[in-house]
Amino acid sequence: DKRTIIGPVGTPFGFLAQGHYELTVSDFELTLPKKFKPKADNDGAFFAGMNPGFLLHRFKNDAAYTKYLNAMQLYETNATSCTFNYFLDRDTGGKHEILNDDTMAFDEVGEIESAENGVLIMMRPRNTKWKPNKPKIEYDFKTGEAGLYFLTYQICATDEAKDKLKHVRSSFELDFHFMNTDASGYPTYLP
């Protein structure tokens, strides 16, 4: 897929307190069409500065998400915004240094303290991190975090990599597990 932002991925889900979110990513890959393959460079160097990720984020309703997604799709033409800017700004004081940190592995997610700003799993180009790994993220929703959640995929890029985004293709398979627990303690899968 040549889009740099895709949403919603899957069906939005209404999580309640004690709801459970689980996402497993398989066969993740960033590729280039053959005519854009660098001749004197390997794919890893070409993809430097490109940072894909999946963000599960709460919205008031479908209309609010659509408005947000439309604004974010401007990223495809001007590359000025990222769905997970909160995480980038928080971790680096707004410098987006995390986008250049190739040492960060997918399993270094750390403990998720709150879903207030979303639940993020960052990806790295497969040729350096993925084969044969299947990254997975889980989160149990707490009191006050109930709401309608949407999953969005986006490739965010450093300033140096923005011009190359138009040539990049993404492919992946996702395994979702979304559930709530009813008053009797039984799982319920209704969104």
PyRosetta script that sets phi, psi and omega in degrees:
from pyrosetta import init, pose_from_sequence

init()
pose = pose_from_sequence("DKRTIIGPVGTPFGFLAQGHYELTVSDFELTLPKKFKPKADNDGAFFAGMNPGFLLHRFKNDAAYTKYLNAMQLYETNATSCTFNYFLDRDTGGKHEILNDDTMAFDEVGEIESAENGVLIMMRPRNTKWKPNKPKIEYDFKTGEAGLYFLTYQICATDEAKDKLKHVRSSFELDFHFMNTDASGYPTYLP")
pose.set_psi(1, 132.3)
pose.set_omega(1, -176.3)
pose.set_phi(2, -90.8)
pose.set_psi(2, -2.3)
pose.set_omega(2, 178.1)
pose.set_phi(3, -71.7)
pose.set_psi(3, 142.7)
pose.set_omega(3, 176.9)
pose.set_phi(4, -93.4)
pose.set_psi(4, -9.4)
pose.set_omega(4, 173.7)
pose.set_phi(5, -140.5)
pose.set_psi(5, 131.3)
pose.set_omega(5, -178.8)
pose.set_phi(6, -131.7)
pose.set_psi(6, 128.4)
pose.set_omega(6, 178.5)
pose.set_phi(7, -169.2)
pose.set_psi(7, 153.5)
pose.set_omega(7, -12.7)
pose.set_phi(8, -73.0)
pose.set_psi(8, 147.4)
pose.set_omega(8, 173.8)
pose.set_phi(9, -90.8)
pose.set_psi(9, 119.9)
pose.set_omega(9, -175.5)
pose.set_phi(10, 76.5)
pose.set_psi(10, -165.2)
pose.set_omega(10, -177.8)
pose.set_phi(11, -98.0)
pose.set_psi(11, 135.3)
pose.set_omega(11, 174.7)
pose.set_phi(12, -57.9)
pose.set_psi(12, 150.2)
pose.set_omega(12, -176.7)
pose.set_phi(13, -133.2)
pose.set_psi(13, 135.9)
pose.set_omega(13, 177.7)
pose.set_phi(14, -90.6)
pose.set_psi(14, 96.9)
pose.set_omega(14, 179.3)
pose.set_phi(15, -81.7)
pose.set_psi(15, 141.5)
pose.set_omega(15, 172.3)
pose.set_phi(16, -105.6)
pose.set_psi(16, 170.6)
pose.set_omega(16, 172.7)
pose.set_phi(17, -57.6)
pose.set_psi(17, 140.5)
pose.set_omega(17, -174.1)
pose.set_phi(18, 72.0)
pose.set_psi(18, 11.6)
pose.set_omega(18, 172.7)
pose.set_phi(19, -70.2)
pose.set_psi(19, 157.1)
pose.set_omega(19, -176.7)
pose.set_phi(20, -125.4)
pose.set_psi(20, 132.0)
pose.set_omega(20, 178.1)
pose.set_phi(21, -118.9)
pose.set_psi(21, 132.3)
pose.set_omega(21, 176.7)
pose.set_phi(22, -142.9)
pose.set_psi(22, 131.0)
pose.set_omega(22, 179.8)
pose.set_phi(23, -134.2)
pose.set_psi(23, 126.9)
pose.set_omega(23, 175.2)
pose.set_phi(24, -117.7)
pose.set_psi(24, 130.5)
pose.set_omega(24, -179.1)
pose.set_phi(25, -106.6)
pose.set_psi(25, 126.3)
pose.set_omega(25, 178.4)
pose.set_phi(26, -120.2)
pose.set_psi(26, 152.0)
pose.set_omega(26, 173.3)
pose.set_phi(27, 51.6)
pose.set_psi(27, 38.9)
pose.set_omega(27, 178.5)
pose.set_phi(28, -72.2)
pose.set_psi(28, 134.9)
pose.set_omega(28, 179.7)
pose.set_phi(29, -156.6)
pose.set_psi(29, 138.7)
pose.set_omega(29, 167.7)
pose.set_phi(30, -104.0)
pose.set_psi(30, 132.8)
pose.set_omega(30, -178.8)
pose.set_phi(31, -135.1)
pose.set_psi(31, 170.6)
pose.set_omega(31, 176.0)
pose.set_phi(32, -124.8)
pose.set_psi(32, 144.5)
pose.set_omega(32, 170.3)
pose.set_phi(33, -60.0)
pose.set_psi(33, 149.8)
pose.set_omega(33, -176.3)
pose.set_phi(34, -53.7)
pose.set_psi(34, -37.5)
pose.set_omega(34, -177.1)
pose.set_phi(35, -69.3)
pose.set_psi(35, -14.2)
pose.set_omega(35, 179.7)
pose.set_phi(36, -106.2)
pose.set_psi(36, 1.0)
pose.set_omega(36, -179.8)
pose.set_phi(37, -61.8)
pose.set_psi(37, 128.7)
pose.set_omega(37, 177.3)
pose.set_phi(38, -66.1)
pose.set_psi(38, 138.9)
pose.set_omega(38, -177.5)
pose.set_phi(39, -83.1)
pose.set_psi(39, -43.4)
pose.set_omega(39, -175.3)
pose.set_phi(40, -102.0)
pose.set_psi(40, 16.3)
pose.set_omega(40, -172.8)
pose.set_phi(41, -136.9)
pose.set_psi(41, 151.6)
pose.set_omega(41, 173.5)
pose.set_phi(42, -91.4)
pose.set_psi(42, 163.4)
pose.set_omega(42, -177.4)
pose.set_phi(43, -59.0)
pose.set_psi(43, -34.4)
pose.set_omega(43, -178.1)
pose.set_phi(44, -58.7)
pose.set_psi(44, -42.1)
pose.set_omega(44, 179.0)
pose.set_phi(45, -68.9)
pose.set_psi(45, -37.1)
pose.set_omega(45, 179.5)
pose.set_phi(46, -63.3)
pose.set_psi(46, -39.5)
pose.set_omega(46, -176.2)
pose.set_phi(47, -83.9)
pose.set_psi(47, 0.1)
pose.set_omega(47, 178.0)
pose.set_phi(48, -57.6)
pose.set_psi(48, 134.1)
pose.set_omega(48, 179.9)
pose.set_phi(49, 88.4)
pose.set_psi(49, -3.1)
pose.set_omega(49, 176.7)
pose.set_phi(50, -101.8)
pose.set_psi(50, 125.9)
pose.set_omega(50, -172.1)
pose.set_phi(51, -132.8)
pose.set_psi(51, 94.0)
pose.set_omega(51, 178.7)
pose.set_phi(52, -79.1)
pose.set_psi(52, 154.4)
pose.set_omega(52, 177.6)
pose.set_phi(53, -162.6)
pose.set_psi(53, 160.6)
pose.set_omega(53, 176.6)
pose.set_phi(54, -114.1)
pose.set_psi(54, 125.4)
pose.set_omega(54, -179.3)
pose.set_phi(55, -120.5)
pose.set_psi(55, 122.7)
pose.set_omega(55, 172.5)
pose.set_phi(56, -95.1)
pose.set_psi(56, 121.2)
pose.set_omega(56, -169.9)
pose.set_phi(57, -137.7)
pose.set_psi(57, 144.1)
pose.set_omega(57, -177.5)
pose.set_phi(58, -88.9)
pose.set_psi(58, 138.3)
pose.set_omega(58, 175.3)
pose.set_phi(59, -135.5)
pose.set_psi(59, 156.3)
pose.set_omega(59, -178.4)
pose.set_phi(60, -64.2)
pose.set_psi(60, -39.7)
pose.set_omega(60, -178.9)
pose.set_phi(61, -164.9)
pose.set_psi(61, -179.5)
pose.set_omega(61, 179.9)
pose.set_phi(62, -59.8)
pose.set_psi(62, -40.3)
pose.set_omega(62, -178.1)
pose.set_phi(63, -63.2)
pose.set_psi(63, -40.6)
pose.set_omega(63, 178.9)
pose.set_phi(64, -64.4)
pose.set_psi(64, -39.5)
pose.set_omega(64, 178.0)
pose.set_phi(65, -67.1)
pose.set_psi(65, -43.2)
pose.set_omega(65, 179.9)
pose.set_phi(66, -60.3)
pose.set_psi(66, -42.3)
pose.set_omega(66, 177.8)
pose.set_phi(67, -62.1)
pose.set_psi(67, -44.5)
pose.set_omega(67, 178.8)
pose.set_phi(68, -62.6)
pose.set_psi(68, -46.8)
pose.set_omega(68, -178.4)
pose.set_phi(69, -62.9)
pose.set_psi(69, -40.6)
pose.set_omega(69, 178.1)
pose.set_phi(70, -60.8)
pose.set_psi(70, -40.8)
pose.set_omega(70, 177.9)
pose.set_phi(71, -67.0)
pose.set_psi(71, -39.7)
pose.set_omega(71, -179.1)
pose.set_phi(72, -70.3)
pose.set_psi(72, -27.9)
pose.set_omega(72, -179.9)
pose.set_phi(73, -67.2)
pose.set_psi(73, -15.3)
pose.set_omega(73, 171.5)
pose.set_phi(74, -61.7)
pose.set_psi(74, -22.4)
pose.set_omega(74, 177.6)
pose.set_phi(75, -56.8)
pose.set_psi(75, -34.2)
pose.set_omega(75, -178.7)
pose.set_phi(76, -64.4)
pose.set_psi(76, -24.5)
pose.set_omega(76, -179.7)
pose.set_phi(77, -104.6)
pose.set_psi(77, -32.5)
pose.set_omega(77, -178.5)
pose.set_phi(78, -118.5)
pose.set_psi(78, -7.0)
pose.set_omega(78, 174.3)
pose.set_phi(79, 48.6)
pose.set_psi(79, 48.6)
pose.set_omega(79, -179.1)
pose.set_phi(80, -110.5)
pose.set_psi(80, -8.2)
pose.set_omega(80, -175.7)
pose.set_phi(81, -137.3)
pose.set_psi(81, 159.4)
pose.set_omega(81, -177.6)
pose.set_phi(82, -140.9)
pose.set_psi(82, 138.4)
pose.set_omega(82, -178.3)
pose.set_phi(83, -62.6)
pose.set_psi(83, -25.9)
pose.set_omega(83, -179.8)
pose.set_phi(84, -110.9)
pose.set_psi(84, 34.3)
pose.set_omega(84, 176.5)
pose.set_phi(85, -56.2)
pose.set_psi(85, -36.4)
pose.set_omega(85, -179.1)
pose.set_phi(86, -53.9)
pose.set_psi(86, -45.7)
pose.set_omega(86, -177.5)
pose.set_phi(87, -69.5)
pose.set_psi(87, -37.5)
pose.set_omega(87, 178.5)
pose.set_phi(88, -66.8)
pose.set_psi(88, -47.7)
pose.set_omega(88, -177.9)
pose.set_phi(89, -65.9)
pose.set_psi(89, -40.0)
pose.set_omega(89, -178.3)
pose.set_phi(90, -64.3)
pose.set_psi(90, -42.4)
pose.set_omega(90, -174.7)
pose.set_phi(91, -79.6)
pose.set_psi(91, -20.5)
pose.set_omega(91, -172.9)
pose.set_phi(92, -130.1)
pose.set_psi(92, 13.2)
pose.set_omega(92, -179.6)
pose.set_phi(93, 64.1)
pose.set_psi(93, 30.1)
pose.set_omega(93, 177.3)
pose.set_phi(94, 86.6)
pose.set_psi(94, 2.5)
pose.set_omega(94, -176.2)
pose.set_phi(95, -90.2)
pose.set_psi(95, -8.9)
pose.set_omega(95, 178.3)
pose.set_phi(96, 59.4)
pose.set_psi(96, 30.5)
pose.set_omega(96, -180.0)
pose.set_phi(97, -64.5)
pose.set_psi(97, -26.5)
pose.set_omega(97, -179.2)
pose.set_phi(98, -59.6)
pose.set_psi(98, -27.2)
pose.set_omega(98, 179.2)
pose.set_phi(99, -66.5)
pose.set_psi(99, -22.3)
pose.set_omega(99, -179.7)
pose.set_phi(100, -101.5)
pose.set_psi(100, 3.1)
pose.set_omega(100, -176.2)
pose.set_phi(101, -88.1)
pose.set_psi(101, 88.6)
pose.set_omega(101, -179.7)
pose.set_phi(102, -75.2)
pose.set_psi(102, -4.9)
pose.set_omega(102, 178.5)
pose.set_phi(103, -85.1)
pose.set_psi(103, -13.2)
pose.set_omega(103, -177.9)
pose.set_phi(104, -76.6)
pose.set_psi(104, 117.2)
pose.set_omega(104, -179.5)
pose.set_phi(105, -91.1)
pose.set_psi(105, 162.0)
pose.set_omega(105, -176.9)
pose.set_phi(106, -63.9)
pose.set_psi(106, -26.4)
pose.set_omega(106, -177.2)
pose.set_phi(107, -87.4)
pose.set_psi(107, 8.7)
pose.set_omega(107, 177.0)
pose.set_phi(108, -97.8)
pose.set_psi(108, 39.1)
pose.set_omega(108, -178.4)
pose.set_phi(109, -67.1)
pose.set_psi(109, -37.4)
pose.set_omega(109, -177.2)
pose.set_phi(110, 79.3)
pose.set_psi(110, -180.0)
pose.set_omega(110, -179.1)
pose.set_phi(111, -78.6)
pose.set_psi(111, 132.8)
pose.set_omega(111, 177.2)
pose.set_phi(112, -87.4)
pose.set_psi(112, 114.5)
pose.set_omega(112, -175.5)
pose.set_phi(113, -81.1)
pose.set_psi(113, -31.3)
pose.set_omega(113, -174.9)
pose.set_phi(114, -160.3)
pose.set_psi(114, 151.5)
pose.set_omega(114, 175.5)
pose.set_phi(115, -96.6)
pose.set_psi(115, 10.9)
pose.set_omega(115, -176.5)
pose.set_phi(116, -53.3)
pose.set_psi(116, -41.8)
pose.set_omega(116, -179.7)
pose.set_phi(117, -106.3)
pose.set_psi(117, 12.0)
pose.set_omega(117, 178.7)
pose.set_phi(118, 106.2)
pose.set_psi(118, 169.3)
pose.set_omega(118, 177.5)
pose.set_phi(119, -119.0)
pose.set_psi(119, 118.5)
pose.set_omega(119, -170.8)
pose.set_phi(120, -114.8)
pose.set_psi(120, 137.6)
pose.set_omega(120, 165.6)
pose.set_phi(121, -124.3)
pose.set_psi(121, 117.4)
pose.set_omega(121, 179.4)
pose.set_phi(122, -89.0)
pose.set_psi(122, 146.2)
pose.set_omega(122, -179.5)
pose.set_phi(123, -114.4)
pose.set_psi(123, 161.5)
pose.set_omega(123, 174.2)
pose.set_phi(124, -129.1)
pose.set_psi(124, 158.2)
pose.set_omega(124, 177.8)
pose.set_phi(125, -53.7)
pose.set_psi(125, 134.9)
pose.set_omega(125, -173.7)
pose.set_phi(126, -59.5)
pose.set_psi(126, -32.8)
pose.set_omega(126, -176.0)
pose.set_phi(127, -66.2)
pose.set_psi(127, -13.0)
pose.set_omega(127, 177.0)
pose.set_phi(128, -113.6)
pose.set_psi(128, -19.8)
pose.set_omega(128, -173.1)
pose.set_phi(129, -133.0)
pose.set_psi(129, -24.0)
pose.set_omega(129, -161.5)
pose.set_phi(130, -95.6)
pose.set_psi(130, -44.7)
pose.set_omega(130, -171.7)
pose.set_phi(131, -67.9)
pose.set_psi(131, 124.0)
pose.set_omega(131, -2.8)
pose.set_phi(132, -100.2)
pose.set_psi(132, 21.5)
pose.set_omega(132, -173.1)
pose.set_phi(133, -65.3)
pose.set_psi(133, 151.6)
pose.set_omega(133, 175.1)
pose.set_phi(134, -126.8)
pose.set_psi(134, 93.9)
pose.set_omega(134, -178.4)
pose.set_phi(135, -64.0)
pose.set_psi(135, 147.7)
pose.set_omega(135, -176.7)
pose.set_phi(136, -141.3)
pose.set_psi(136, 142.3)
pose.set_omega(136, 175.8)
pose.set_phi(137, -131.6)
pose.set_psi(137, 141.9)
pose.set_omega(137, 178.8)
pose.set_phi(138, -133.2)
pose.set_psi(138, 148.9)
pose.set_omega(138, 176.9)
pose.set_phi(139, -153.2)
pose.set_psi(139, 136.1)
pose.set_omega(139, 174.2)
pose.set_phi(140, -106.8)
pose.set_psi(140, 121.7)
pose.set_omega(140, -175.6)
pose.set_phi(141, -72.1)
pose.set_psi(141, 143.6)
pose.set_omega(141, -177.2)
pose.set_phi(142, -105.1)
pose.set_psi(142, 170.4)
pose.set_omega(142, 175.6)
pose.set_phi(143, -57.2)
pose.set_psi(143, 134.1)
pose.set_omega(143, -179.4)
pose.set_phi(144, 91.9)
pose.set_psi(144, -6.3)
pose.set_omega(144, -179.1)
pose.set_phi(145, -105.7)
pose.set_psi(145, 3.8)
pose.set_omega(145, -179.7)
pose.set_phi(146, -63.1)
pose.set_psi(146, 147.4)
pose.set_omega(146, 178.5)
pose.set_phi(147, 160.3)
pose.set_psi(147, -178.0)
pose.set_omega(147, 179.9)
pose.set_phi(148, -90.4)
pose.set_psi(148, 120.8)
pose.set_omega(148, -175.5)
pose.set_phi(149, -113.6)
pose.set_psi(149, 141.8)
pose.set_omega(149, -179.5)
pose.set_phi(150, -123.5)
pose.set_psi(150, 141.3)
pose.set_omega(150, 177.3)
pose.set_phi(151, -101.1)
pose.set_psi(151, 129.5)
pose.set_omega(151, -179.8)
pose.set_phi(152, -125.9)
pose.set_psi(152, 139.2)
pose.set_omega(152, 174.3)
pose.set_phi(153, -109.7)
pose.set_psi(153, 137.2)
pose.set_omega(153, 177.0)
pose.set_phi(154, -151.1)
pose.set_psi(154, 147.0)
pose.set_omega(154, 169.5)
pose.set_phi(155, -101.4)
pose.set_psi(155, 112.4)
pose.set_omega(155, 174.7)
pose.set_phi(156, -95.3)
pose.set_psi(156, 149.3)
pose.set_omega(156, -175.3)
pose.set_phi(157, -135.9)
pose.set_psi(157, 151.6)
pose.set_omega(157, 172.3)
pose.set_phi(158, -71.5)
pose.set_psi(158, 166.5)
pose.set_omega(158, 178.8)
pose.set_phi(159, -56.6)
pose.set_psi(159, -37.4)
pose.set_omega(159, -178.0)
pose.set_phi(160, -68.7)
pose.set_psi(160, -26.3)
pose.set_omega(160, -174.4)
pose.set_phi(161, -99.9)
pose.set_psi(161, -7.0)
pose.set_omega(161, -173.9)
pose.set_phi(162, -58.2)
pose.set_psi(162, -39.4)
pose.set_omega(162, -177.7)
pose.set_phi(163, -67.4)
pose.set_psi(163, -23.2)
pose.set_omega(163, -178.5)
pose.set_phi(164, -84.3)
pose.set_psi(164, -13.3)
pose.set_omega(164, -175.5)
pose.set_phi(165, -57.7)
pose.set_psi(165, -34.3)
pose.set_omega(165, -176.0)
pose.set_phi(166, -64.2)
pose.set_psi(166, -16.2)
pose.set_omega(166, -179.0)
pose.set_phi(167, -98.0)
pose.set_psi(167, -11.5)
pose.set_omega(167, -172.1)
pose.set_phi(168, -84.2)
pose.set_psi(168, 141.2)
pose.set_omega(168, 175.5)
pose.set_phi(169, -120.1)
pose.set_psi(169, 143.5)
pose.set_omega(169, 178.3)
pose.set_phi(170, -114.2)
pose.set_psi(170, 145.2)
pose.set_omega(170, 170.0)
pose.set_phi(171, -144.3)
pose.set_psi(171, 144.2)
pose.set_omega(171, -179.7)
pose.set_phi(172, -169.4)
pose.set_psi(172, 163.1)
pose.set_omega(172, 171.1)
pose.set_phi(173, -125.3)
pose.set_psi(173, 141.6)
pose.set_omega(173, -178.1)
pose.set_phi(174, -122.1)
pose.set_psi(174, 143.6)
pose.set_omega(174, 172.4)
pose.set_phi(175, -118.8)
pose.set_psi(175, 112.6)
pose.set_omega(175, -178.2)
pose.set_phi(176, -97.2)
pose.set_psi(176, 145.4)
pose.set_omega(176, 169.8)
pose.set_phi(177, -141.2)
pose.set_psi(177, 102.3)
pose.set_omega(177, 179.7)
pose.set_phi(178, -116.6)
pose.set_psi(178, 132.4)
pose.set_omega(178, 176.3)
pose.set_phi(179, -156.7)
pose.set_psi(179, 157.8)
pose.set_omega(179, 171.7)
pose.set_phi(180, -117.7)
pose.set_psi(180, 169.2)
pose.set_omega(180, 175.9)
pose.set_phi(181, -117.7)
pose.set_psi(181, 128.6)
pose.set_omega(181, -179.3)
pose.set_phi(182, -79.0)
pose.set_psi(182, 179.8)
pose.set_omega(182, -176.1)
pose.set_phi(183, -60.9)
pose.set_psi(183, -25.1)
pose.set_omega(183, 179.6)
pose.set_phi(184, -90.1)
pose.set_psi(184, -1.0)
pose.set_omega(184, 178.2)
pose.set_phi(185, 90.9)
pose.set_psi(185, 8.0)
pose.set_omega(185, 179.8)
pose.set_phi(186, -91.6)
pose.set_psi(186, 145.8)
pose.set_omega(186, 177.9)
pose.set_phi(187, -70.4)
pose.set_psi(187, 143.3)
pose.set_omega(187, 174.9)
pose.set_phi(188, -132.6)
pose.set_psi(188, 138.1)
pose.set_omega(188, -173.7)
pose.set_phi(189, -112.0)
pose.set_psi(189, 11.2)
pose.set_omega(189, 179.3)
pose.set_phi(190, -76.1)
pose.set_psi(190, 132.9)
pose.set_omega(190, -179.3)
pose.set_phi(191, -72.5)
pose.dump_pdb("model.pdb")
